[in-house]
Amino acid sequence: CKTKVSYLSKQSTMEEITKLAAKCRVATPHDTVTNSECVFTFHSPYTTDLGIVVNLQTFVGTIDEMAFTKSDDDAAALGPSGLFVRICKTRVAKTPSQSDDAAMEEGQQDNNTAAATTATKLGVGVEGGFQSDSDKYETISTYSIVLIGKEGKPSSSKVLADLPYNDNTKNDFPMLVSQSADSIIHHSGLAVQQDLSAWELDAEPKPVSKYAENLPFVENGVKVSPTPSDWKCEKSGDNQNLWVNLSDGFIGGGRKNWDGSGGSNGALDHFIETGEKYPLVVKLGTITEDISTADCYSYAKDEDGPVKIPNLKELLEKRGIMVAGMQKTVKSTAELEVELNATYAFDAITEKGANLIPVAGPGLQGLQNLGNSCYMNSVAQMLFSGTIAELSCRYGASDGVTSNSLLEVSPTNASNDLLCQATKLSSALTSGLFCGPVPDSAEVSDSSSSDPKHRVAPRMFKHVIGHDHVDFKTGQQQDAAQYFQYLLEKLDRAELGAGERLKSKDGSDSVLTTSHLFSYKTESRLVCETDQLIKYKESPAETMLSLRIPMSKATTPDVEMPDLKKQKSEESGEEDKEKKVVPTVTFEACLEEWSASTTIDDLRWPHLQNSISSATTRSRFVNFPRYLLVHMQRYEIGDDWQPRKIEVNIDVPEEISLQELRGTGPQEGEKLVPEETEGGGEATSAPAAPIID
């Protein structure tokens, strides 16, 4: 699927654009717009000079060659060609003079570069803290209207025209085309929407302001211009991050964000200067017909935060702001905070001072954390980065990140197609296409650590897996073992439902699910102590072996050993203080604990007329999986009945034989519990005792 370029004449181009203009749609805040990433690959506006193209009808972003896929789901609706807006972004390092000017504007007196490497405060963009990307770089954005045609079967894309789109040229296009392009360019986008949704799940809901109903209104004749270019802070003259006071119509700059960015503080200063009588403000540019999307804030000391204003429409109309037909042109405060958290390389801070060896290439692609998603990233790296050959063959990149046939779905369905998103993620990890150059060091100051062109953030994968799970849809830390098993369930369901799509991909007549690679069964051998009869019982299929850590078998290394790894104290100011040495338990000891014989009391045996007797039991493997995944039980219940983590190292050998743990089933000479007596009469005593079935 390759992109061909075959430009039309300017006259023919405008005629074709005019024909397609009626199909263009204007995106609302509730629409899903993928304007920051291709739905099939991790290409972004930063990745190449071509950026991504977003369809003006469906709002789906792709790279040029994936604008139309082999799937014909959208063919009837979209026609033989479509209009797109191309979004390209370039990050450019600021000159020292620009950085100094920015620092002076923010009131920072210290050298920012020094602050980044010798930070003394846990903060971003503040004095003594770490620099944010906006302190060091500026982003140059360019846009164009692209006419792309479909060619052949299977579909390939052909760029028919690519016309610059900016303030000087937007009037050359039909009005609906310009409105559609602007709505996409200024839209918060799917990435921010998904992060914001997870953010809001973790946060308290916005309250309704108690000042809204009886808000004072000053009859001063002030009307707000409907033209955004006329808006400016009445104190500083700034034209960014502007808030209008709903009582007197004063327009002022917003206050600084936590990262040091923000406005001139004009709106807050005005609130204080007017005796704190007019607390409610709304951010200009976030107002649309759906007033619930407007960014409202209360400066009142007993609220001081984002609020809902039910009568916002009426208050705005008093200042001449008619919400009908208004479009969102700026990001809300919450969206800006989410965007900053999504783009800043906090993981680089946590690794500072560690003895790291920088690597990059196929199978060595890092993943960006999405909130506290390291549990998901670790599972994704294990499954899809090339470690498991069968999954790399199914989901990986054999000949480029767009070559896998599992990507052949409609662009409108791609972001919610699990097999497509698994392929997108695995192709990125196994190809190394999005890896940056290997840095000289792993210091925070390395520019490649936060360069957006090398950033792989698996948001769509996270959403398609966890959107219907109460825990995994949030941004909170979760259990990796639980996530792994839930992911296998979702993958199995998707793979079994894929039918011919996977059969043709694997070249087989049947589909083996991903869980098949990890599936195994165990058998338990129970010996009744009353008559020594034996019962074999086979477990259902499992995908993870959970091992208890026997601390009674732990050993403590000699503290005098020169190569002993010692842990530093986490307490501030005590960097040189050594913690106690962490004990070590061998992996073999954990396996021995799992396979050892144990006693079970008070079992009810049907062949003994439901009488109660103890039994000894041991576990063995019925079969070994292709890959055995082991979960170490690092938590135990303490004396206070609260879970506590076991601080211990597990010594795992390079190779280990499990042959001795293979089950043999019933052996010659063993006396078994009679099968025909099982499921007999019901218990007549000791109702709490378990029964052998």
N, C-alpha and C positions, 0 to 999 in steps of 0.2 A: 504494500500500500504506500505509494510514493506521491509526493506533491509535485505537480507540474505547474509551470508558470507560463501563461499564454495571455498577455495583456491585450485587452480590447482598446479601440480608439476611445478618446475621452467622451465623444458624443454618444457612442454606443454604450459606454459604461454608464453614463448618467441616465440614459434611457432605460437600461436594465435595472438600475438602482431605483428609479422612479416606479417601475412596475412592481418591484418587490417591497416598496415602502409600506404598502397597506398591510403586509404580513408582520411588520415589526411591532413589538409590544414594549410598553413602558413598564419597567420593573418597579414593583411596590416593595416596601420594607418587609412584607411577608413572603415575597417570592424567593425561591432558591436560585441564587446567582453564583456560579463558580467562576469568579473573576481573578482568582489568585493561583490557580493550579489546574492543569489538565486532568480530566476525569480518568484518563487511561494511563497516564504516566505522571511522574513527579516533575515534569517541566513546569516552570513558573514564568512570569513576566521577566524574571532576572536571568533565567538559564541560558538563553541564546539571544542573538540579535532579532530573532523573529518572535520572541515572547510566546504568547498564546493568543488564540482567537476565540471570541465569545459570540455565540449565535444570537442575533438580535430578535429571534422569535422564541427560542427555547431557553436562552440565558445559560447554555451549557458551554463551558470552556474546554478547548482541546488544543493540541498542536495542529498545524496545517494538514498534515497527512492523515490525521484521524478525524477530521471534520465530518466525514461521512464514512461509515464502516460497512462491512458486508451485510450487516443486518438491514432489512428493508422496512423495519417497523415505522419509520418516520417518512418513508419515501413519498407517500401520497400527500402528507400534510406539508412537507417542506418543498417538494418540487425538485427539478433538476439542478437548481442552484440556490444559494442562500447568501444573506448578508451577515457579516461579522464585524465586530470591532476588535482590532488588534491592540493588545496592551503590551508594551515593552517598558521595562524599567532597568536602570543602570545605577549601581551604587558607586559614588565617586568620593574619594577621601577629601575632606576639607583641608585647605591650606592652613598652616599655622596661624595666619592672621584671621582667617574665618573662625577657627576654633577659639582663639583668644577673644574675638568679638562676641561669640556666643557665650563664652564663660562670663564676660563682663555683663552681658545682658541679664544673665541669671544670677549675678552677684557673687560669682565664684572668684576668689582671689588667688587660690592655689593653682599650680600648674596641673592641668587635667591629665596629661600623660603620666605624670608622676603619681597622681591619685589612682590611676587605673592599676598601677603595679604595686603601690604601697598603700592600698586602701586601709583605712582605720575604722570605717563605719560600714555597717551592713545596709547599704542603700545604693541606688543607681541614680546618677545625675545630680547628686548632692555633694556638698563640700566634704572631702574626706572619704567619699564613697567611690563606687565604680562608675566609669563612664557608660552612658547609654550610646547606642548606635547613632542617634541623632546628634550627639556631641561630636562624633568623629567623622560622620559621613553625611552626604546629602544624596537624595534620590532624584534622578532625572527620569521623568515619565514622558513617553511619546505614544501617540495613538494614531490609528488610521482605520478607515472603513474599507473592508476587504470583501470582494465579490468572489466566492468560491463555487465552482461547478463540480458536479459528480460526473465521473467518466468511467464507462465500462462496468462489467460484472466479473468479479467482485468490484465494489466501488473503489475508486481512487479519487483523490482530490486534485483539482486543477485551479490555481489562482488565476482568475480572469482580470482582476483589477485590484490595486492597492493604493488608495488615495489618502493623503495626510488629513488628519482630523484635529483641528485646534481652533482657537478663538477666531482666527483669521479666515478659516475655511468652512466652519460649521454651517454658515448661512448658504453655502453652495449646495447643501444636501436638502432633500425634502424634510420638512419639520418633524415628521414622525421618526425619521431615521436619526436626526440629531437628538430628539428627546429620548429615544431608546438607548442610543450610545451613552448619553450623559447619565441616564439612570443606572446603567451597568457600571460605568466608570466610578460613580460616587457611591455605589451600593456597598454595604459592609461586607457582603460576600458570604458564601457557605462556610468558609473556614472560621470566620469570626462568629457567625451565627451558631455553629456547633460548639465552639469554645464558650460562647456567652451562655448557651443553654446549660452546659455543665457548670459554669460559674454560678448561674442563678440557682441551680439545684443545691449548691453548697451555701448560698447566702440567704439571709432573711428576705422575705418578700417586701417590696416597696410599700410603705403605708400611705394611706390617703391623708394629705395634709389637713390638719384641723383648722388652718387659716384660710383654706380655699373658699368656703361657703360665704364668709363675711369679710373677704379681703377688702381693705380700703382702696378706693379708686380715686385718683387725683384728676379732676377735670381741668387739664392744662392744654387741651387741644393737640397733644402730641399724637401724630400718626406715623407708623413705621412704613417705610417705603417697601413696595413689593419687589424692588430690584435688589438682588443680593450685593451688587457692586456698590450700592449706596450705603451699606451698613459699615459702621466703624465705631470703635470705642470712643465715647465722648470725652474720655480722659486722656488716653494715650494716642489715639488715632489708629490703633491696630485694626486690621480687618480680618483677623482669624480668631476663632474660639470666642464668639460673641454671644452674650446673654441679654435678653430684654426683661426689664423689671415689669411685672404684670400690673403694678399699681400706678406707676407714673410714666412708663414708656421709656425709661432711661436705658440706653444700650452701653454695656460695659464689658471689658474683657474678663474671661474666666480666671479663676485662681489657679495656682500652680498645681500640677499633678505630683504624685509621690516621687516620680523620677526626675523632678526638677524642671520638666517642661510645663507648658500651660500658657495662660494668658497674662494680662497686665494687672489682674486683681481689681480692675475698675468696678465691676459689678458688686463685689463684696465691700469695697471701700465706700461705694455709694450707699449701700445698706446701712453701714455704720454711721456715715455722715448724716443720714436722714433720721437718726434716732432709733434705728432698728425697728421702724414701723412697717416697712414694706419688704417682707421676707421672701416672696415667691418670684422665681425667675424661670425662663425657659430658653433653651439654647436655639439660636437662630440657625436654620438649615436642617434642623431635625423635625420640623413641623410638616405634617402631611394631612391628607383627609382623615386618616386614621390617627386620631390624637393620642392614642395609647403608645405610639412610637416616639412621641416627643420627649426630649430629655428635660425633665423638670427637677428643680432643686429648691430646697427651703434653707435659707440662711438662719432661721430662728434657732436660738440656742437649744431649745428643747426638741428640735428635729434635726437640723444640721445634716442633711443628707438628701439623697434622691427621694422624691415623693410622687404620688399620683395626684392629679388635679382634675376632678370630674367635670368641672365647669370651664375647662381650659378654652374650649371653642368660643364661648361667650366672652371671656376676658380678652381673647385675641381680637375678636371682631370690634371691640371697643377701641382698639388701637389701629384699626384699619387693616388687620391681617385676616384675609378671607382664606380659609384652609382649603376650600374646594380647588382642586387642580394643582396644589402645591406638591413639589417633589423634594425628597430628601437629598441634600447636597453635601452634608458633612457627617462625620461619625459622632455618635454619642459618647459621653464620658466612659460608660461601661465598655463600649466597643474599643475605645482607645486603650483602656487599661488591659483588656484581653489581648489586643494586638501587640502591646508592648511585652506582655508576659510570653506571648507566642514567638516573638522574634529575638528576645534577649537570650544570650547563651549563658544561663545560670549554671548549667552543668560544668562550664569551664571554670567557674569560681570554685566549685566544690572540689575540683581536681588540682587546684593550685598547690604547689609544694610536693605533689606526689611524683614518684620516680616513674614517669610514663615514657613509653616508646611510641612516637607517632607512627601510624600506619594508615594506608589508604589503598583502595583497589577492589577488585571483585571479591565479594565475601567480607570486606572490611569497611563497609559503609555504616556510619553511625546513624542513629535515629534520634530525632528530637523528642524531648519529653513534652507531653501535653498535660500540664498540671502535674499530677503525681503518677504518670503512666509508665514508670520504669518496669512495673510488673508485666505490662503488655509488651513493652519493647524487648524484654529479655526472652519472653516466649516466642515472639516473632523472629528474633535473631536465631534462636535455636532451630525453629522449624524451616525458615525460608531463606537463610543466608548461604545455603550451599552445604551445610553440615549433613543434611539428610538427602541423599542423592535422588531418591524416588520423588520427593517433593520438588526438588530443583528441576527435575525432568518435566514434571507436570506443570508447575507454576512459574518456573524461572525463565530467563532470557536466553534462548538458544542462538538467536541471530538478531540481537538488538531488542530494546525494550518494547517495541511495537510488534514483534514478530509472533508472539504467542497467540494461537487461535482462540484461546479463552477470552481474549479482548474483543472478539467479534460480537459485540452487543450494541444495541442502540445507544448513542451518546446520552439520551435522556434517562436511560436505565442504568448506566454504568456505575454511578456513584452508590447505588443501592444493590448492586449485584455482587454477592460475596465472592464468587469465583473470579470475577473481574478484578476486584480490589485485592484479593490474595495474589493474583498474577501481577498486578501493578506493583505491589510491595516486594514480592520475590524477585521480579525482574530488576528492580532498582538495587536490591541488595546483592544479587549475583552478578550483575553487569559491571558495577563500579562506575557507571556513567556519571553519576552525580557526586562522586568523590572529588574533593579538592586536591590540590597538590600536597604531597607529604611535607608538613611544616618542619622547620629546623628544630622546634621544641614544642612542648605541650603547654606553654605558658598562656595565660589568659589573654595576653596582648597579641597573640597570633590573629591576624585579620581573617584567616580562613575559618576560624572557629565559629564565627557568626555570619559569614558571607551567605546571603540568602540563596545564591545560585547553587550552593552545595548542601542546602538544608533539606532533609527528608523528614517530613512530619506526617505520620500516617493517620491523619484525621478521619478520612473517609473509611479506612479500615476499622478504626476504633468505633466509628458510629455504626457501621453496618453490623458489627458484632454485638455491640453493647446497647444499642438504642432502646431495646425492649427489656433490659435487665436493670433492676433497681439499683445495683451497685456499680456496674461497669459503665453506665452512661454518665456517671459523675466524674469529677476531676480528682477524686480522693484516691489514696493509696489502697490497693486491694491485694488479695492473696494470689500469687502467681500460679500455684498449683490448682486452685479453684478456677482461675481464668483459663488455664490450659485445658481442663476437662470440659469447660463450657464451650471453648472454641472448637474442640473436637466434635462436640454434638452439633454445632452449627455447620461445620464443614461437612460432616457426614450427611446431614440433611440436604445441603446444597448439592453435594456430589451425587447423591442418589437421585435427586430430582433433575440432574443435568441431562440424563439420557444420552442421546446421540452426540451431544456436544462434547462429553468427556470420552465416550467410546472412540470417536474419531481422533481425538487428541492422543489417547493412550494407545491406539491401534489394537484394541482388544474387543471381544464380544461382551465383556462384563466389566463393571466398574468396581474396583477395590477402593474402599474409602480410606481416608487418611488414618483413622483410628486403627485400621487393620495392621499398620506398621508397629503399633505399640501394644496390641492386644495379646493378652495371655490369660491362662486360667490356673488356678491352684487347686490342690486336693488336700483335704484334711483327713487325717487318719485318727479316729477315736477308738480307744480301747476301754470297754466297760470294766470297771474294777471288780464288779460282782462275779462275773462269769468269764471275763477275758475275751468275750466276743468282740469282733472288730467291725467298725462301720467306716466306709470310705464315702466321702462327700465332695463333689466337685463344685467349685464356686462359679458364679457367672463370670463372663469375660471382664477383665479389668485393664486399665491403661496406665496405671501408675502404682508402683510398689512403695508403700509407705513404711519406713523403718524407724523404730524407736532407737534412741541413742542411749546405750547402757553406760551411764556415767561411772558405774562401779568398775568398769574396765578402762577408765581413762588413765593416761599417763601424763606426767608433767616433765617437760624437757629440762635438761640441766641448764640452770641460769648462767652458768659460766661458759657455755658454748659460744664461740665468737660469731657464728652465723645465725644465732637465734634472733628471730624477728620480734622486736619489742614494740609494744604499742604505747603511744604517747597519751598523756592525760588530756581529756577533752575540756578540762577546766581552764578558764581564762587565766593567763599569767603563769601557768604551770607546764609550759611546753617541754621542759626537761625532766619532768617527773614521770617515772615509769610505772605503768600499771602492773598488776600481778600477771604472771605468765599464764596464758590461756592453755588449758589442758587439751590433750589430743586423744581421740578415739579412732581406732582403725575401722575401715569399712568392713573388713572381715568380721570384726566383733559385732557390728550391727546386723550383719547377715546371720551370724550364729544365734544372736538373740531372737531373730525372727523365726528361725527354723528349729529352735530348741523345743523339747517336749515341755508342755505345761499341764497343770491339773485344773479341771473344771469341776466345781462342786455342784451337787444337787441337780443333776440332769435326770429327766424323766424318760425311762426307756419303755417303749411299747411292748417289746418282746418279754419284758419282765412284769407284764400286767400293769404297766404304768408306775411301777415302783421307782424310787429315787436311788440313784447311785452316782458316785463320782466317776470321772473319766480322765484319761490322759490323751492329749492331742498334740499333733505336730503338723506343720504345713510344708508342702513341697510344690514345685512347679509341674503342671501338666504339660505345658509347652513353653518354649522360650520365644519371645517376640523378636522381630527384626531389630528393634531398638528398645531397650529396657530403660524406662524413665523412673528414677528413684526420687522419692520425696523424703527428706530427713525431717523428723518431728523435732523441731528445735524449741517447741513450747511445751511446758508442763504446768500442772496445777501446783501452786505453792501451798505453804501451810495456811495462808490466809484465803485459800480457795480462789485466788486470782491467777490468771495465766502469766507466766514469766518466761522470758527467753533464756535458753541454755547457751552460755558462752563457751563454745568448744570448737576445736578444729577437727575436721574429718580427714583422715589420711587415706586417700583413694589411690590404689596402685594403677599403673599404666594398663596392665592386663590382669584379668581374674577369670578363673574357671568356675562355673556354676553347675557343673555336671553332677556333683554330689547332691545337689538340691533338686534334681529331677525326680518326680514321683514315679513309682513303679506300679501302682495299683495293687489289687489283691494278689498275694503270692501263694504258691502251693503250700499247703499245710496250715494256712490261716483259717480260723473258724470265724465266719462272718455272721453279723446279725441277720436273722432270717428275714428275707424281703417280704414274705407273705404276712408277717405279723405287724408290719409297720402300718401306721394310721389306724390302729385298733381303738379300743374303748377309750373314752375320755377320762381324764384324770379325776380321781376322787379325793385326793389329798394334796397338800402342798401346792396350791394353785399358782404360786409365784414361780415355781420351778420351771426352767426351760425344758422343751421337749425335743427329742431327736426326730426329725421327719425325713 
